[in-house]
Amino acid sequence: MDINAIFERVSKDTSLLAQIDIDELLKNVNDEKTDYLDNKTLDDILDENIKAVKSLGLVGSKVADICNRLAGYRYVENIYEIHKGKHIRWIRHDNKNLTNGAIVLDVKFLDNGCHVLCRNTQHRLFQIKFNECFMFQKLSTGEQLILMAYEHVRKM
């Protein structure tokens, strides 16, 4: 069978088309606060991650290794950009190792600074001082969609 014939048959098969409800997707994206993504692309997010990792004094393959492991994450510069229920990873200023991460449960403002209450995969609860580490939060599908849309607009 010819590859072109297969392609033609598949392209006409409506059962293979995606059943994505664009209106529902846009509604969900609009419900989420995403002002920190305004006019940014995936490349901008990657550049911010690289800049944050390099500011720790790391160089060479260590920077590349950490940035590869942070694919799909964004650098959280301000505490208000942290979203509850999402996965974060962080690098402490003192030991410079990327953690496996945890899920954000709450943000607390205490006398000794801002703390992020988390739960790890072993269901252990703990707090991280926001000012003592660099935090990276997992990008949701909606956030990635927004970044790709800005990238498309920028290319036009």
N, C-alpha and C positions, 0 to 999 in steps of 0.2 A: 504494500500500500504506500502511496506517495505521501510524504510529510505535509505537503501543501493541502492535500485532500483532508488529512486528519485535522489540520489547523482550521480549515473552513468548517468542517463538521462541528468541531468543538466551539468555535466562535458563534455558531448559530444555535447552540444548545442553551436555552434560557435557564435550565435547572442548574447550570454551573455558575451563573452570575451571583455575585455577592448580594446578600439580603441586608445590607446596612441601611438603617434608618438615619439618614443624614440629619433630619430635624431633631431627632432624639439625641444624637451625638452632639450637635451644636448646643442644645439645651443643657446637657450635662457639662459641657465645657464652659458655658456661660455661668453656671452655678458656682464654679470653682474660681477663687480669686487668683488671677494670673498676671497681675500688673508687672511682676518682676520679669516676665518674659517679653514685654513689649519691645518690638522691633529687633528681637534676637533670633539667631539661627542656631542650628545644632553646632556649627563651627564656633560661634560665639561662646556657647556653653562649654565646649571643649577647651577653648582658649582660657576661659575663667578657671577651669579645673587645673590646667597646666600652670597658670600663674600662681594659684594658691599652693600647689604642691612645691613649686620652685621656691616660694617665699619661705619655706621651712629650711632652706639651705641644701636640699637634696639636688643631686645632679645625675646626668647620664641615664644609665639603664634603670636606676631606681625610680626616677621620675616617669619613664616610659612604662615600667611595670605597674606602678600605682595608677597612672592615667588609663591604662588598658583595663584595669580592674574596676575603674570608675565609669566605664562606658554605660550610658543610660542613667547617669546621675548628674545632678547640678550642684554647684557650690552654693551654699546658703550663707550669704554675707550678713543678713540681719535676722534677728530672732523672730520677727513677725512673718518671715517667709517660710517658717516651718509649719507643715500641715500635719495635724493629728491623724494617726492611722496609716501613715506612710513609712516606708523603710528608709532608714538613714545609715550611713557609714561615716566614720570620723577618723581623724588623725590627731592624736594629742600632740601638743607643742613640745612636750618633754621627751617622748620616746619615738615619735615620727613613724609609727607603724600604722597601716590601714587596718581597721577592725573589720570583723565580719558583719557587724551592724546589728540593728534592732528596729523594732516598730515604735514609733512615737506615740505615747499615751497622753502626755500633757506637757505644758510648759509652765514652770513655776518661777515667780519673781520673789526671791528671798533676800535677806539682808546681805548675804555674801555673793549675790549675783544671780544671773538667770540660769536655771537648771532645766534640763530636758528629761522628763521621766520616760523611761523606755522599758520594753519587755523583749528579751531575746528568745531564741528558738527553744531554749530549755524552760521557758515561762518564768524566768527569773526577772524580778523588777529591780531597776537601779536608776540612778540619776547621773547625768553628765553635766558638768559646768560648761555652758556654751562658750564662755570667754577663754577657756583653756584648750580649745581644739578647733580644728577646721571641720565643718560638717558638710556632708553631701547627701542630698535627698533624691531618692529614686524618682525619675520622671514618669508620670502617668501617661497612658495612651493619649489622653486629651492634650496634655502638655506637649507631647511629641508632635501631635497633629498641628498645634499652634505654631511650633518652631518650624515645621516643614512648610506651613503656609507663608510665614514671613520669609523663608528662604526662596519660595517660589515668586513672591512679590518682588523681592530684591533682584532676582535674575531678570525680571521683565524690563 
